[in-house]
Amino acid sequence: MRIQFGKVIISGLMLQAVLSVSFASDDDFFLKQLRQKNIETQKQLEQTKQIPDWIKAKPMKVDSSFEKVLNKDKHDMLVSAGLEEGGNPEQKKERIVGRWIFISLGMPAEEVRQAAISASDDKAMLVLRGVEPGSSADKTGLKLLSMINDVKPTPVAVIDPTLFSKFKIHSVPTMVENNKKNEIRIARGLPGFKWMDHQEPGDLGVKGQVFGILEEDMILELKNRMAKYDWEKEKARAIQDIWKNQDMFDLPVASKDSKRMVNLTIKSTQDIVGANGELLLKKGSLINPQTIMPMKHVYIVFDATDKNQIEIARKFGEEKQRNNKPVVYMFSKLNKEDGWKSYNEVGDALSAPVFKLSKTIIDRFQIQSLPCIIEGEGDHLLVTEIDVVTKKTN
């Protein structure tokens, strides 16, 4: 296990296609979007066993001068950490080469700083065995950074108990160097790598003041904390709280019956070329998805916190189904505090699955007030808003 504190912040540019049209024999494009949202929600539920916060380390921006070192010596650093890409795992073990300075936050602050200076000067890696008792990776990283923030360039620092075990580190600071000939030199204290390079391989003894290791082995600590972690309770909390993170929409209540047509025609902003170089669509061309793949489903959108709107949705949904039109129900908002209970109650009332409305759908289909019905009619969509007041149920 390794947690690295130093990480370069890289910005990139993502280019997204401006036009995407998919064809299906049974489902229209609108339903595909809703189903995808439903799949994403299900994945959130399946991923409730997350790593606890105490082990997570947020990336920190390192000194600009050290960024150049990282870029220049990326491969060497990966090799020194035993993380070189590709190759046989057994070969990786044999090729772990580099320089490490093993430290603990239980050392005096000046000793930690001197270790960081040595690591910075000789491109070595600072290694901690774990986090401070009762602390987290984030807090441990911040504390270390505060102790060495004047050291330029900032050295790489990691939590790696496996390296402590590999080199049998029992006191700190300890300097370890392993070259490509697998010649290992170990010195307790901070005598410097330049001095160590001129010594015979092996244990060079104690060459300075050493201290005990404050942090527990991260792997053992992880096992102990995991054993005490109430996964079932966390899973139940995650399932219950998922609705609290969902976007809900306060749309006006329809005050009268009204109908309007929505034109879905879009204009291509660039030439669309196929894999063989053939021009599929010229820039500026107009496309109406409704003429390519007509909407077959009827979409009924309502506020699930309003019993009258639920009843109206049920009534009109049953009417459409009697006319052999498949119906999809969508809600704009739901009781967040009682999310799953409310969700199940709405589904039971409609005897059908329900989907959550999104901002994209609101904008694309110009939804203004609720409840409303969206359905295809010719080359347009028909949006029907239903007066709740006069159709209010008792």
Residue pairs with C-beta under 8 A, 6 or more apart in sequence:
1 159
1 160
1 161
1 162
1 218
1 219
1 222
2 81
2 83
2 158
2 159
2 160
2 162
3 55
3 57
3 137
3 158
3 159
3 160
3 218
4 57
4 156
4 157
4 158
5 57
5 60
5 141
5 144
5 145
5 156
5 157
5 158
6 60
6 62
6 66
6 70
6 154
6 155
6 156
6 157
7 59
7 60
7 61
7 62
8 61
8 62
8 67
8 70
8 71
9 59
9 61
18 268
18 269
18 270
19 266
19 268
19 269
19 272
19 281
19 287
21 29
21 287
21 289
21 292
21 293
22 29
22 32
23 292
23 293
24 32
24 293
26 296
27 35
27 296
27 297
28 293
28 294
28 295
28 296
28 297
28 376
29 289
29 293
30 295
30 297
30 299
30 328
30 361
31 297
31 328
33 358
33 360
33 361
34 328
34 330
34 355
37 355
37 356
37 358
38 355
41 242
41 356
44 242
45 238
45 239
45 242
48 234
48 235
48 238
48 239
49 231
49 234
49 235
52 225
52 229
53 136
53 138
54 131
54 135
54 136
54 137
54 225
55 131
55 136
55 137
55 222
56 136
56 137
56 138
57 137
57 138
57 141
58 138
58 141
60 141
60 145
62 70
62 153
62 154
63 152
63 153
63 154
65 152
65 153
66 152
66 153
66 154
66 155
69 123
69 153
70 77
70 156
73 123
75 84
76 98
76 123
77 98
77 123
77 125
77 156
78 84
78 85
79 95
79 96
79 97
79 98
80 96
80 97
80 98
80 99
80 100
80 125
81 96
81 98
81 125
81 158
81 160
82 92
82 93
82 95
82 96
83 92
84 92
84 95
94 182
95 180
96 166
96 178
97 178
97 179
97 180
97 182
98 124
98 125
98 177
98 178
99 119
99 122
99 123
99 124
99 125
99 175
99 176
99 177
99 193
100 124
100 125
100 126
100 127
100 163
100 167
100 175
100 176
100 177
101 115
101 118
101 119
101 124
101 125
101 126
101 127
101 173
101 174
101 175
101 176
101 190
102 127
102 129
102 163
102 164
102 167
102 169
102 172
102 173
102 174
102 175
102 176
103 111
103 112
103 115
103 126
103 127
103 128
103 172
103 173
104 128
104 129
104 172
104 211
104 212
104 213
104 214
104 215
105 112
105 128
105 132
105 140
105 143
105 144
105 147
105 214
105 215
106 211
106 212
106 213
106 214
106 215
107 115
107 172
107 173
107 211
108 211
109 147
111 173
111 190
111 209
111 211
112 144
112 147
112 148
113 147
113 148
113 150
113 151
114 190
115 126
115 173
115 190
116 126
116 147
116 148
116 151
116 154
116 155
117 151
118 124
118 175
118 190
118 192
118 193
119 125
119 126
119 155
119 156
120 151
120 152
120 153
120 154
120 155
122 192
122 193
122 194
124 155
124 175
124 193
125 155
125 156
125 157
125 158
126 144
126 155
126 156
126 157
126 158
127 157
127 158
127 159
127 160
127 163
127 164
128 140
128 144
128 157
128 158
128 159
128 160
128 215
129 159
129 160
129 161
129 164
129 169
129 213
129 215
129 216
129 217
129 218
130 159
130 161
130 215
130 216
130 217
130 218
130 221
131 137
131 139
131 140
131 159
131 215
131 218
131 221
132 139
132 140
132 143
132 214
132 215
133 214
133 215
133 216
135 143
137 159
140 159
140 215
141 157
144 157
145 154
148 154
148 155
159 218
160 218
161 217
161 218
161 219
161 220
162 219
163 169
164 213
164 217
165 217
167 174
167 176
167 184
167 186
169 176
169 213
170 213
171 188
171 210
171 211
171 212
171 213
172 210
172 211
172 212
172 213
173 188
173 189
173 190
173 208
173 210
173 211
174 186
174 187
174 188
174 189
174 210
175 186
175 187
175 188
175 189
175 190
175 191
175 192
175 193
175 196
176 184
176 185
176 186
177 184
177 185
177 186
177 193
177 196
177 197
178 184
178 185
183 201
184 201
184 202
185 196
185 197
185 199
185 201
185 202
185 204
186 202
186 203
186 204
187 196
187 204
187 205
187 206
187 207
188 205
188 206
188 207
188 208
188 210
189 206
189 207
189 208
189 209
189 210
190 207
190 208
191 204
191 207
191 208
196 204
239 340
240 339
240 340
242 339
243 334
243 336
243 339
243 340
243 343
244 336
244 339
246 334
246 336
246 339
246 356
247 358
247 359
248 332
248 333
248 334
248 336
249 332
249 333
249 357
249 359
249 362
250 332
250 333
251 303
251 332
251 362
251 367
251 368
251 369
251 370
252 368
252 369
252 370
253 303
253 306
253 309
253 369
253 370
253 388
253 389
254 369
254 370
254 371
254 372
254 385
254 386
254 387
254 388
255 369
255 387
255 388
255 389
256 385
256 387
257 384
257 385
257 386
257 387
258 384
258 385
259 382
259 383
259 384
259 385
260 366
260 382
260 383
261 377
261 380
261 381
261 382
261 383
262 365
262 366
262 380
262 381
262 382
262 383
263 288
263 379
263 380
264 288
264 289
264 290
264 364
264 380
264 381
265 286
265 287
265 288
266 286
266 287
266 288
266 289
267 284
267 285
267 286
267 287
268 281
268 282
268 283
268 284
268 285
268 286
268 287
269 283
270 283
271 279
271 281
271 282
271 283
272 279
272 280
272 281
273 279
273 280
274 280
281 287
288 379
290 376
290 378
290 379
290 380
290 381
291 379
294 376
295 374
295 375
295 376
295 381
296 325
296 326
296 376
297 325
297 326
297 327
297 328
297 375
298 317
298 320
298 325
298 326
298 327
298 328
298 373
298 374
298 375
299 327
299 328
299 329
299 330
299 373
299 374
299 375
300 313
300 316
300 317
300 320
300 327
300 328
300 329
300 330
300 371
300 372
300 373
300 374
301 330
301 331
301 332
301 357
301 367
301 370
301 371
301 372
301 373
301 374
302 309
302 310
302 312
302 313
302 329
302 330
302 331
302 332
302 370
302 371
303 309
303 331
303 332
303 333
303 370
303 371
304 310
304 331
304 332
304 333
304 334
304 335
304 342
304 343
304 346
304 354
305 333
305 334
305 335
305 342
306 388
307 393
308 388
308 391
308 392
308 393
309 370
309 371
309 388
310 346
310 349
310 350
311 349
311 393
312 371
312 386
312 388
312 391
312 393
313 329
313 350
313 371
314 349
314 350
316 371
316 373
316 386
317 327
317 329
317 350
317 352
320 327
320 373
320 375
321 327
325 375
327 352
328 355
329 350
329 352
329 353
329 354
329 355
330 354
330 355
330 356
330 357
330 361
331 346
331 354
331 355
331 356
331 357
332 357
332 370
334 342
334 343
334 346
334 356
335 341
335 342
343 354
346 354
347 353
347 354
357 367
361 367
365 374
365 381
365 383
366 383
367 374
367 383
368 385
369 385
370 385
371 385
371 386
371 388
372 383
372 384
372 385
372 386
373 382
373 383
373 384
373 386
374 381
374 382
374 383
374 384
375 381
375 382
375 384
376 382
